[in-house]
Amino acid sequence: MLTVDALRRPLLFSLLARLWREEEGQDLLEYALLTGIIGVSSVLLFTSVAPKMSAAYQAWNTAQENVWEPGPPLVAP
């Protein structure tokens, strides 16, 4: 008696062998790897730059707050 796994196994092996031999999906795989590399490097770069960006914006905000001078108080008529 044949089981479902016994029927699927030859199909899986033939699919893997065909993917190994043929070069039709090669471009798609290269683009996927390139996208993954760019994504991972972007995350790593952002995590290393984020504290510096935060410090720069905080310094800019502090400088802007120090420049601001409040006007005279409003007097109710």
C-alpha atoms as one frame of an Amber mdcrd trajectory, in Angstrom:
protein
   0.000   0.000   0.000   1.379   3.401  -0.999   1.187   6.244   1.439   0.950
   9.915   0.596   4.573  10.437   1.668   5.719   7.654  -0.635   3.965   9.379
  -3.537   5.288  12.845  -2.711   8.926  11.853  -2.199   9.746  11.151  -5.893
   8.005  14.371  -6.890  10.021  16.354  -4.364  13.306  14.806  -5.464  12.524
  15.420  -9.129  11.603  19.032  -8.371  14.824  19.598  -6.455  16.874  17.952
  -9.220  15.183  20.119 -11.848  15.811  23.288  -9.837  19.464  22.296  -9.473
  19.932  21.651 -13.216  17.945  24.496 -14.725  18.985  28.118 -14.543  15.599
  29.755 -15.102  15.100  30.762 -11.466  18.683  31.858 -10.974  17.925  35.568
 -11.430  15.085  35.429  -8.926  17.324  33.748  -6.373  20.077  36.314  -6.906
  17.632  39.186  -6.462  16.231  37.568  -3.313  19.723  37.169  -1.843  20.633
  40.732  -2.783  17.440  42.049  -1.200  18.145  40.074   1.969  21.724  41.362
   2.184  20.586  44.951   1.659  17.839  44.541   4.268  20.114  43.089   6.925
  22.844  45.659   6.300  20.257  48.466   6.469  19.032  47.289   9.850  22.577
  46.980  11.171  23.513  50.404   9.819  20.402  52.054  11.252  20.957  50.560
  14.703  24.491  51.940  14.753  23.487  55.389  13.454  20.268  55.816  15.481
  21.921  56.889  18.777  24.032  59.486  16.955  20.964  60.829  15.161  19.066
  61.005  18.444  21.901  62.905  20.116  22.105  65.339  17.190  18.355  66.045
  17.253  18.390  66.415  21.029  21.253  68.933  20.797  19.396  70.838  18.079
  16.225  70.866  20.185  18.125  72.124  23.241  19.763  74.869  21.182  16.371
  75.955  19.833  14.858  76.039  23.311  17.754  78.145  24.595  17.281  80.703
  21.811  13.558  81.157  22.434  12.593  83.996  24.728   9.072  84.305  26.082
   7.179  87.512  25.331   5.666  89.762  27.923   2.678  88.386  29.801  -0.737
  89.176  28.433  -2.804  91.510  30.565  -6.553  90.996  30.650  -8.522  94.227
  29.945
